[in-house]
Amino acid sequence: MLIEGPLNIAIAEPADGQGKILVIGFQPEFQQLDLAGQSRQFNAYLEMLEESITGDDQIDERNRAGMLIVQQIAEQLLPHIESGDLALEETMTVQIRQSEQVVAITDLLARERR
């Protein structure tokens, strides 16, 4: 399932080979919006994720699990976006160690690139 939105998410291998690292950045178009526009767009993105996760019976469980990971990360970012605390030109990394989560997010992002 393609998740279009303000985030760019890529997967990298950690040096120790344990799990995966998510490399998260923001789309240039999103960075150029004013704070109110960023808040509106990011809230709309979270709503779209919620609708896709709960309302689409065609999504398999691995895709749903991957979307839930993206949703959890986005929910944690929301207050910092709304307050303007984040340097949106910076890249963030999140390391995932649990194998089920690694497979779910890897599958989800692999499907996006097709």
N, C-alpha and C positions, 0 to 999 in steps of 0.2 A: 504494500500500500504506500502510495506516495504521500508524504506529509510536506506540503508546501507551507512555508512560513518564514518568520524572521531569522530562524536559526540555520546555520550551516553545521552539520554534524558529520564528522569523519571518525574512522576507527584506526587506532594505532596499536602496535604491539609494545607492551612494557619491556623494559630491559631484563627483568627477571623471568619473563615468559608466563607469568601468572595472570590470567584473565585478559582483559582488554582495556585500552584507554580510549575514552571518548574525547575528541578534540572539538570543542564547541566555540563557534564564533557567530557573529551577526552579519546578516546580508547588508551590503553597502546601502541599499535603498532604505533599509530600516534605520541605519545609523544616521542618515540624512534627515529623518523626520524630527520635528520638534518633540519635546517631552510628552505633550498631550497626544500627539500622533503615535508615538511609540507605545504609550500606555494603551490607547485604543486598539492598535494593531496586535499587540501582545495579548491583550484580553480576548480579542476575537480568535486568535490562534489557540488559546487555551480552551475556548468554547468549542472550536472545531475539533480539537483533540478529544474532548469529552464526548461530543456527539459521535465521533468515529468509533471510540472505544465502546460506548454503551449502546449505540443505535444500529450498528452495522452487523447483522448476523452472518455476513459473508466473510468476516475476518477470522482467520484461524487463531488458535490460542497463542502460538509463538509470536505472530504479528501483534496481537493484542498486548502481550507481555512487553514487547519492545516499545509499543506506543505508551504503555503505562510508565516505563522508565523515562521516556522523553517528557511525558506529562509531569512527573514528579520533579524532574530537573527544572522544567519551565515554571512550575509553581513556586519553587524556591527562588528563582530569579525575579519573579514578578515584583515583589516589593522594592527591590533594588533598581529595577527599570523605572518603576513609577516615581521613585524618589530622585532618579538621576545619579545614583551612586556608582553605577558601573561605567567603566571606560569601555565603550562598545567596540572600539577598534582593537581591543586586546582579545586574545584567545584563552579560553579556559580548558582545563583538563579534568576529567572525572575518571578515576580508575574503578573498574568493575571486576570483582574477583569471583563471584558466584557463577559457576558454569552455566546454570539455567538462564541467568540474566544475560550472560555474554552471548549465548546462542540466540536468544530472543532479539537482542538489539542488533546483532550481526545480520540475522535474517531480514529484519525490518529494513535496515539501511541498504542491504544488497538489493532488495526489491525496489527501492526508490531509484536506484541507478539504472534500472532496466528501461 
